[in-house]
Amino acid sequence: MRLVKLGLASVNTTVGAFGKNVDRAVGMAREMAAQQVTVALFPEQLVGGYPQEDLVQWQAFVDRQWVELERFAAQTATLPLVSCVGVTVAHQGLRYNCAAVVAGGRVRGLVPKEKLPTYNIFYEGRTFARGAPGMQELHRGVPLGDYLFRFDFGVLGVEVCEDIWSADGPMRRRAYSGAELICNLSASPFRIGVEGTRRELVSTRAGDHQCTIAYVNQVGAQDGLLFDGGGFLNQNGRMVLTLPRYQQTWGAAVVDLDRTLRLRTENTTWRDDRKSWAGREAPVPTLSVDFPTWREALTFPVPPGRSFFLPSGEPPPSARERYCEDLLDALAMGIGDYFEKTRGFKCIGIALSGGRDSLLTLLIAHRYAARAKVPIEAFFMPTRYSSQGTRDAAALIAKELGVSFNIVGIDEAFEREMSAAKEMLGADRPLTPITIQNVQARLRAQRMWNWANSSGGLFLQTGNMSEKAVGYTTIGGDLMGALAVISNLPKTVVMYLLDYLLEKTGYAGIKAVIARPAGPELAHNQVGEDELMPFPVLDACFHLFAGEKLGPADVVTAVRAIFPELPAEVAQAHVAKFVRLFTQSIYKWVQSPISLHVGNLDLDRERALQLPVVTQTEW
């Protein structure tokens, strides 16, 4: 047997915090060495944090990473393990996103990322150069390129994140060239359902290429991107280890690399494919590294429950629980990391309206704040249109959560602002109803900003994605805040999460809020679905038009299939209204705060959906 213990370290990094990032990795490397780990994996861009975006255009930013990489090597020099570390390298005018192989106090090699995503939230093709098959160069005396590494335990290949997502990635040629163990260093952002996709991907690649794959992911939030961490160790298609998510941690497991080779000899398809490949391709060069790893103390990996045939572990949670807890954990982590990493806040503030959106935002913030002992201050700012029911619901949930709750009326200021606006308009131009509504929203935002300036508070914006998509929000009002927590959640998801949290917590405040129709209470008896359309229909239009990129006529066809109870003329009217409001509201999105990204569709213009502000719809 050739037993190897693989350690996966999910690290919470911050862009530009070179010293802290490396210190965390050094500490974990020492812990792993104490547990006889042979190979330690750290995430993509560990040294500089991810995503670095245009900061890599600053030479000093990139040069400092090499200094820190060498410090990591020096401080782990006496440890009998091999480390795979993510780093940015500047070489001959190009920037490379690399996996560095470190052992015995030296950087033994650098392997650049080949597949650079420039879609959805990613911009890597804008700043980085691609690695390529056959690339063989030297950077500061260190091999840089398409290499494998032979250690005393076997042949190691390294790659970075997106390389595993392409069926035409470098793993195929490296496995055919002799790599038994492939280490993938990732910084893969959270999206709804992505954990299952990653698990299937890693299992498929390990089975296809008959190799052992160790995959580790970055954890933590960077601006609006959320990284859920975790990792997998999979041997030839069989899952060996799953690392917990949403926490900075490491885990390890032992595999027998002789088993990987034996399975290759048994798999005739792999053998035939490898032979065909070798007849037309040159193998990836292998660098022999004279470095003794410590493997004598390793023992055969015992299967869970000491059985190779029986299932083990607790039954998995329901799909509903997984979905809801994933979203809630990701968003709470986003608030927490933004609060802590910016180092500019002392407390959290929310304008609590007694409605669904601000309620969910409060519950998510409390999920983080209760654990971190961060105070939350909630404010209810009523006008003549605010009902006693919403006031009572807001007060009730604040009491149940134990957060500060203050009622600060704005009716007098509302009167003054309307008078001032009328004076500016003159006698021949009256205030429009929408202006009267917006005055209230803007007063609330102004007061929250004033509170934030003096208290050092993080002012959370509470709007959802559906209403943002159609401009059912006020510039300078409820669109404002320092961080938009649920602006990547459709309204139907907001309501689904509240139903789940009511079942889980039993809070009477949640029950009181969802018992009332959803509406902003900026006018008498205002109901959101009456002014827009039913939220399930709105969200369907949003997905079909903005997500699937269907034209309006096709959206109508799909909506009628999804909601056959709608008369044809009603479905057509809803779609026409959605498209008109959507295209007219783009100018609002660009003025909104950073959004926490949890899906493949996002209205944050710097992320998933980039649309011109000035556009016409003749098409």
C-alpha positions in Angstrom: 0.0 0.0 0.0 1.0 3.6 -0.6 -0.9 5.4 2.0 -1.2 9.2 1.7 -3.0 11.5 4.1 -4.6 14.5 2.3 -5.5 17.6 4.2 -8.1 20.1 2.8 -8.0 23.6 4.4 -10.9 26.0 3.7 -9.5 29.4 4.5 -11.4 32.7 4.9 -9.2 35.2 3.1 -9.4 39.0 2.5 -8.1 40.6 -0.7 -4.9 42.4 0.1 -4.5 41.0 3.6 -1.4 39.1 2.6 0.0 38.7 6.1 -3.2 37.5 7.7 -4.0 35.2 4.9 -0.6 33.5 5.0 -0.6 33.4 8.8 -3.8 31.4 8.8 -2.4 29.0 6.2 0.8 28.5 8.2 -1.2 27.8 11.3 -3.3 25.2 9.6 -0.2 23.6 7.9 1.4 23.2 11.3 -1.8 21.6 12.7 -2.0 19.2 9.7 1.7 18.3 10.0 1.0 17.4 13.7 -1.6 15.0 12.4 0.7 13.3 9.8 -0.9 15.0 6.7 1.2 14.2 3.6 -0.3 16.8 1.2 -2.0 20.0 2.3 -4.4 21.9 0.0 -5.2 25.6 0.4 -7.6 27.6 -1.8 -7.2 29.5 -5.0 -5.5 32.9 -4.6 -4.8 32.2 -0.9 -2.0 34.7 -0.6 -3.7 37.7 -2.1 -7.4 36.8 -1.6 -10.0 36.3 -4.3 -11.2 38.0 -6.5 -8.4 40.5 -6.8 -9.9 42.0 -10.0 -8.0 45.0 -11.3 -5.6 45.1 -8.3 -3.4 42.7 -10.2 -2.5 45.6 -12.5 -0.5 47.1 -9.6 3.0 45.5 -9.8 3.5 46.1 -6.1 0.3 44.2 -5.3 1.6 41.1 -7.2 5.2 41.4 -6.0 4.2 41.3 -2.4 2.5 38.0 -3.0 5.8 36.4 -3.9 7.4 37.7 -0.7 4.5 36.1 1.3 4.7 32.9 -0.6 8.4 32.6 0.3 7.5 33.4 3.9 5.0 30.5 3.8 7.7 28.3 2.4 10.2 29.3 5.1 7.8 28.9 8.0 6.7 25.5 6.9 10.2 24.3 5.9 10.6 21.8 8.8 7.2 20.3 8.2 7.2 16.9 6.4 4.3 17.8 4.1 3.8 19.1 0.6 1.6 22.3 0.4 -0.4 23.4 -2.6 -1.1 27.2 -2.4 -2.9 29.7 -4.6 -1.0 32.8 -5.7 -0.8 35.4 -8.4 2.5 35.6 -10.4 3.7 38.3 -12.7 5.9 36.9 -15.4 7.3 38.7 -18.5 4.4 41.3 -18.5 1.7 38.7 -17.9 -0.3 37.8 -14.8 -1.0 34.2 -14.0 -3.4 32.7 -11.5 -1.2 29.8 -10.2 -1.1 26.8 -7.9 2.3 26.8 -6.2 3.7 23.5 -4.9 5.8 24.1 -1.8 7.9 21.6 0.1 11.0 21.7 2.3 11.1 25.5 2.5 11.1 26.0 -1.3 8.6 26.7 -4.0 9.1 23.6 -6.2 6.8 24.7 -9.1 4.1 26.9 -10.4 1.2 25.7 -12.5 -1.0 28.4 -14.1 -4.8 28.2 -14.4 -5.8 27.4 -18.0 -9.5 28.0 -18.1 -10.2 31.6 -17.2 -13.9 32.3 -16.7 -15.2 35.6 -18.1 -18.9 35.0 -17.6 -21.5 35.6 -15.0 -19.7 37.1 -12.0 -16.2 36.4 -13.3 -13.7 38.7 -15.0 -10.5 36.7 -15.0 -9.9 36.9 -18.8 -9.7 40.6 -18.4 -6.6 40.5 -16.2 -5.0 37.1 -16.2 -3.1 35.2 -18.9 -3.9 31.5 -19.6 -1.6 28.6 -18.9 -1.2 26.3 -21.9 -0.3 22.7 -22.7 3.4 22.3 -23.0 4.2 25.6 -21.3 7.7 25.3 -19.7 9.3 28.5 -18.3 11.2 29.7 -15.3 10.0 32.3 -12.9 12.6 33.5 -10.3 14.3 30.2 -10.9 11.1 28.2 -10.3 9.6 26.0 -13.0 6.4 27.7 -14.3 4.1 25.8 -16.6 2.4 22.5 -17.4 4.2 20.2 -15.0 3.6 17.1 -12.8 5.6 16.5 -9.5 7.0 13.1 -8.4 7.3 12.7 -4.7 8.1 9.7 -2.6 4.4 8.9 -2.3 3.5 9.2 -6.0 2.9 11.6 -8.9 1.0 14.8 -8.1 -0.8 17.2 -10.4 -2.2 20.6 -9.4 -4.8 22.8 -11.1 -6.9 25.8 -10.3 -10.7 26.0 -9.9 -12.3 26.4 -13.4 -9.8 23.8 -14.8 -12.0 21.1 -13.3 -15.2 22.5 -14.7 -14.2 21.9 -18.3 -14.3 18.5 -19.8 -11.4 19.6 -22.0 -9.4 20.8 -19.0 -5.8 19.8 -18.1 -6.8 16.9 -15.9 -7.1 14.5 -18.8 -3.6 14.9 -20.1 -2.1 15.0 -16.6 -3.8 11.8 -15.6 -2.8 10.1 -18.9 0.8 11.4 -18.2 0.9 9.6 -14.9 -0.7 11.8 -12.3 -2.3 9.7 -9.6 -3.4 12.6 -7.3 -4.9 15.8 -8.7 -5.2 18.7 -6.3 -7.7 21.4 -7.3 -7.5 24.8 -5.5 -10.8 26.7 -5.9 -12.5 29.9 -5.0 -16.0 28.9 -6.2 -18.8 31.3 -5.2 -21.9 30.0 -3.6 -25.0 29.7 -5.9 -28.2 27.9 -5.0 -27.7 24.2 -5.4 -24.0 24.4 -6.3 -22.8 22.1 -3.5 -24.5 19.1 -5.2 -23.2 20.1 -8.6 -19.7 20.3 -7.3 -20.0 16.9 -5.6 -21.2 15.3 -8.9 -18.5 17.1 -10.8 -15.6 15.9 -8.6 -17.0 12.3 -8.6 -17.4 12.4 -12.4 -13.9 13.7 -13.1 -12.3 11.2 -10.6 -14.2 8.4 -12.3 -13.5 9.5 -15.9 -9.8 10.0 -15.3 -9.3 7.2 -12.8 -7.5 9.3 -10.3 -7.7 10.6 -6.8 -9.0 14.2 -6.7 -8.6 16.5 -3.7 -10.7 19.6 -4.0 -10.8 22.5 -1.6 -12.8 25.8 -1.7 -12.4 29.2 -0.2 -14.8 30.2 2.5 -16.1 33.7 3.5 -17.5 36.8 1.7 -15.6 39.3 -0.4 -17.7 42.3 -1.3 -21.0 40.8 -2.6 -19.5 37.4 -3.4 -20.2 34.5 -1.0 -17.8 31.5 -0.8 -19.3 28.6 1.0 -16.1 26.7 1.5 -16.0 23.0 1.9 -14.1 20.4 -0.1 -14.0 16.8 -1.3 -11.6 13.9 -1.5 -12.7 11.4 -4.1 -10.8 8.3 -5.2 -11.6 7.1 -8.6 -15.3 8.1 -8.3 -15.8 7.1 -4.6 -16.3 9.9 -2.1 -13.9 9.6 0.8 -14.2 12.9 2.6 -16.6 15.9 2.6 -15.4 19.1 4.3 -18.0 21.1 6.3 -19.1 24.4 4.7 -19.5 28.0 6.0 -16.6 27.7 8.4 -12.9 28.1 8.3 -11.6 24.6 9.0 -9.6 21.7 7.7 -10.1 18.0 7.5 -8.1 15.1 6.3 -8.4 11.5 5.2 -6.1 8.7 4.1 -6.2 7.0 0.7 -4.1 4.2 -0.8 -2.7 5.4 -4.2 -1.9 1.8 -5.1 -5.7 1.4 -5.2 -5.9 4.2 -7.8 -3.3 2.4 -10.0 -5.0 -0.9 -9.6 -8.4 0.5 -10.7 -6.7 1.9 -13.8 -5.4 -1.5 -14.7 -8.9 -2.9 -14.3 -10.6 -0.3 -16.4 -10.2 -1.3 -20.0 -11.9 1.9 -21.3 -9.5 4.1 -19.5 -6.5 2.0 -20.7 -7.6 2.1 -24.3 -8.3 5.9 -24.1 -4.9 6.4 -22.5 -3.1 4.3 -25.2 -4.9 6.3 -28.0 -3.9 9.6 -26.4 -0.3 8.6 -25.9 -0.1 7.7 -29.6 -0.7 11.3 -30.7 0.2 13.5 -27.7 3.4 14.3 -25.8 3.2 13.6 -22.1 3.3 16.3 -19.5 6.8 16.5 -18.1 7.3 15.3 -14.5 9.6 17.1 -12.0 11.2 14.8 -9.5 11.3 16.4 -6.0 13.7 15.0 -3.5 11.7 15.6 -0.4 10.9 13.0 2.3 7.3 13.1 3.5 6.3 11.5 6.7 4.0 8.6 6.1 5.2 5.8 8.4 2.5 6.5 11.1 -0.4 6.3 8.6 -2.8 3.4 9.0 -5.3 1.9 6.6 -8.4 4.1 6.3 -11.2 2.5 8.3 -14.7 2.8 6.5 -17.5 4.4 8.5 -19.2 2.0 10.8 -16.3 -0.4 10.0 -18.3 -1.8 7.1 -17.6 -1.6 3.3 -21.2 -2.5 2.5 -23.5 -0.6 4.9 -24.6 3.0 4.7 -23.4 5.3 7.4 -24.2 8.6 9.1 -27.4 10.4 9.8 -30.1 10.7 7.2 -29.7 13.8 5.1 -32.0 16.8 5.7 -35.0 17.4 3.5 -34.6 19.3 0.2 -36.6 22.2 1.8 -34.3 22.4 4.8 -31.1 22.2 2.7 -32.3 24.9 0.4 -33.4 27.3 3.2 -30.5 26.7 5.5 -28.0 27.1 2.6 -29.5 30.5 1.7 -29.7 31.7 5.3 -26.2 30.6 6.2 -24.7 32.2 3.0 -26.5 35.5 3.6 -25.6 35.6 7.3 -22.0 34.9 6.4 -22.1 37.8 3.9 -23.3 40.3 6.5 -20.8 39.1 9.0 -17.7 39.2 6.8 -18.7 42.6 5.3 -19.2 43.9 8.9 -15.9 42.5 10.2 -13.5 42.8 7.2 -14.3 46.4 6.5 -13.5 47.2 10.1 -15.6 50.3 10.0 -18.8 49.4 11.9 -19.9 49.0 15.5 -23.5 47.9 15.1 -26.1 47.0 12.6 -29.1 49.1 11.7 -32.4 48.2 9.9 -35.5 50.3 9.0 -38.1 47.8 10.1 -41.4 48.4 8.4 -43.4 45.4 9.7 -43.3 43.9 6.2 -41.8 40.8 4.8 -38.5 42.1 3.3 -37.3 44.0 6.3 -38.4 41.1 8.5 -36.3 38.6 6.6 -33.3 41.0 6.5 -33.6 41.3 10.3 -33.8 37.6 10.8 -30.7 37.0 8.7 -28.8 39.7 10.4 -29.7 38.3 13.8 -28.5 34.9 12.7 -25.0 36.4 12.5 -25.2 39.1 15.2 -26.4 36.7 17.9 -23.4 34.5 17.4 -20.9 37.4 17.1 -22.4 39.5 19.9 -23.0 42.4 17.5 -25.8 44.8 18.5 -28.7 45.4 16.1 -30.9 48.6 16.2 -34.2 48.5 14.5 -36.3 51.6 13.7 -40.0 51.9 12.8 -40.6 55.3 11.2 -44.4 55.7 10.7 -46.5 58.1 8.7 -50.3 58.5 8.5 -50.3 55.5 6.1 -48.6 53.1 8.5 -51.0 50.7 10.1 -51.2 49.6 13.7 -50.8 46.0 12.5 -47.4 46.6 11.0 -46.3 48.6 14.0 -47.3 45.8 16.4 -45.7 43.1 14.2 -42.4 45.0 14.0 -42.4 45.6 17.8 -43.2 41.9 18.4 -40.4 40.4 16.4 -37.9 42.9 17.8 -38.9 41.8 21.3 -38.7 38.1 20.4 -35.2 38.6 19.0 -34.1 40.8 21.8 -33.0 43.7 19.5 -33.3 47.4 20.1 -36.5 48.8 18.7 -37.2 52.5 18.3 -40.3 54.3 16.9 -39.4 57.6 15.3 -42.3 59.2 13.5 -41.7 61.1 10.3 -45.2 62.6 9.7 -44.1 66.2 10.6 -41.1 66.0 8.3 -43.3 64.4 5.6 -45.6 67.5 5.7 -42.6 69.9 5.5 -41.1 68.1 2.6 -44.4 68.1 0.7 -44.8 71.8 1.3 -41.2 72.4 0.1 -41.8 70.3 -3.0 -45.0 72.1 -3.8 -43.2 75.5 -3.5 -40.5 74.3 -5.9 -43.1 73.1 -8.4 -45.2 76.2 -8.4 -49.0 76.6 -8.4 -49.5 75.0 -11.8 -47.8 71.7 -11.1 -49.2 69.5 -8.3 -47.4 66.8 -6.5 -48.0 63.4 -8.1 -49.1 60.4 -6.0 -45.8 58.6 -6.7 -43.9 61.7 -5.4 -45.9 61.6 -2.2 -44.9 58.0 -1.7 -41.3 58.6 -2.5 -41.0 61.5 0.0 -41.7 59.1 2.8 -39.2 56.5 1.6 -36.5 59.1 1.2 -37.0 60.6 4.7 -36.6 57.1 6.2 -33.4 56.5 4.2 -32.0 60.0 5.2 -32.6 59.3 8.8 -31.0 55.9 8.6 -27.9 57.4 7.0 -27.8 60.1 9.7 -28.0 57.4 12.4 -25.3 55.4 10.6 -22.9 58.3 10.4 -23.0 59.0 14.1 -23.3 55.5 15.5 -20.9 53.7 13.2 -23.7 51.5 12.1 -24.0 49.2 9.1 -27.2 50.3 7.4 -28.7 47.3 5.7 -30.9 47.7 2.6 -33.9 45.4 2.7 -35.4 45.3 -0.9 -35.9 42.1 -2.8 -34.9 41.3 -6.4 -38.4 41.0 -7.9 -39.4 44.6 -6.9 -36.0 45.9 -7.8 -36.3 44.4 -11.3 -39.5 46.4 -12.0 -38.4 49.6 -10.3 -40.9 49.2 -7.4 -38.4 51.0 -5.2 -37.3 54.5 -4.5 -34.0 56.0 -5.5 -32.7 57.8 -2.4 -35.2 55.9 -0.3 -35.7 52.1 0.2 -33.2 51.4 -2.5 -30.5 52.9 -0.3 -28.2 51.3 2.3 -24.6 50.2 2.7 -25.2 46.5 1.9 -28.2 44.9 0.1 -28.9 41.6 1.9 -31.8 40.1 0.0 -31.6 41.9 -3.3 -30.7 38.7 -5.0 -33.8 36.9 -3.7 -37.0 36.9 -5.7 -40.1 37.8 -3.7 -41.4 34.2 -3.8 -38.2 33.1 -2.2 -38.5 35.7 0.5 -42.0 34.4 1.4 -40.8 30.7 1.2 -38.0 31.5 3.7 -40.3 33.2 6.1 -42.7 30.2 6.0 -39.7 28.0 6.8 -38.5 30.2 9.6 -41.9 30.4 11.1 -42.0 26.6 11.2 -38.5 26.4 12.6 -38.7 29.1 15.3 -42.4 29.7 15.9 -41.9 33.4 16.3 -45.2 35.2 16.6 -43.7 38.2 14.9 -43.2 36.3 11.7 -46.8 35.0 11.9 -48.1 38.5 12.4 -46.2 39.9 9.4 -47.1 37.2 6.9 -50.8 37.3 7.9 -51.0 40.7 6.2 -50.9 41.4 2.4 -47.5 42.5 1.2 -47.3 46.2 0.5 -45.1 49.3 1.2 -47.8 51.3 3.1 -46.9 54.5 1.3 -50.6 55.1 0.5 -53.9 54.0 1.8 -54.6 50.2 1.5 -51.6 49.7 -0.7 -51.0 46.1 -1.8 -47.9 45.2 -3.9 -49.5 42.5 -6.0 -52.5 44.8 -6.9 -50.1 47.4 -8.2 -47.8 45.0 -10.0 -49.1 41.5 -10.6 -49.1 38.2 -8.6 -45.6 37.6 -7.4 -45.3 34.1 -8.8 -46.2 35.5 -12.2 -43.7 38.4 -11.8 -40.9 36.0 -10.8 -41.7 33.7 -13.8 -41.5 36.7 -16.1 -38.2 37.7 -14.5 -36.6 34.3 -14.9 -37.8 33.8 -18.5 -37.0 37.3 -19.8 -33.8 38.2 -17.8 -32.5 34.7 -17.0 -33.5 32.7 -20.1 -33.2 35.7 -22.4 -36.6 34.9 -24.1 -38.3 37.5 -26.2 -41.7 38.8 -24.9 -43.7 36.6 -27.2 -42.0 33.5 -26.0 -42.4 34.7 -22.4 -46.1 34.9 -22.9 -46.2 31.3 -24.3 -44.2 30.0 -21.3 -46.3 32.0 -18.7 -49.5 30.6 -20.2 -48.1 27.1 -19.8 -47.1 27.7 -16.2 -50.3 29.5 -15.2 -53.0 28.0 -17.4 -55.7 29.6 -15.2 -54.7 33.0 -16.5 -56.8 34.3 -19.5 -54.6 34.9 -22.6 -55.2 38.7 -22.5 -54.2 38.8 -18.8 -51.0 36.8 -19.4 -50.1 39.1 -22.3 -50.8 42.2 -20.2 -48.6 40.9 -17.3 -45.7 40.1 -19.6 -45.9 43.5 -21.4 -46.0 45.3 -18.1 -43.0 43.4 -16.8 -40.9 44.0 -19.9 -41.7 47.7 -19.9 -41.0 48.2 -16.2 -37.9 46.1 -16.4 -36.2 48.0 -19.2 -37.2 51.3 -17.7 -35.7 50.5 -14.4 -32.1 49.7 -15.4 -31.0 53.2 -14.4 -32.1 52.5 -10.8 -30.1 49.3 -10.4 -26.8 51.0 -11.0 -27.5 53.3 -8.0 -28.2 50.5 -5.6 -25.7 49.2 -3.0 -23.6 46.1 -3.2 -25.7 43.0 -3.3 -25.0 39.6 -1.7 -24.9 37.2 -4.7 -26.6 33.9 -4.3 -27.9 32.9 -7.7 -26.9 32.8 -11.4 -29.1 35.9 -12.0 -28.3 39.2 -10.3 -29.1 42.8 -11.0 -25.8 44.0 -9.7 -24.4 45.5 -12.9 -20.8 44.5 -12.0 -21.8 40.9 -11.7 -24.2 38.7 -13.6 -26.4 40.9 -15.8 -24.7 43.8 -17.6 -27.2 45.9 -19.5 -26.8 49.4 -20.9 -28.7 52.1 -19.0 -29.6 54.0 -22.1 -31.4 51.5 -24.4 -34.6 51.2 -26.5 -36.8 48.2 -27.0 -37.6 48.1 -30.7 -36.3 44.6 -30.9 
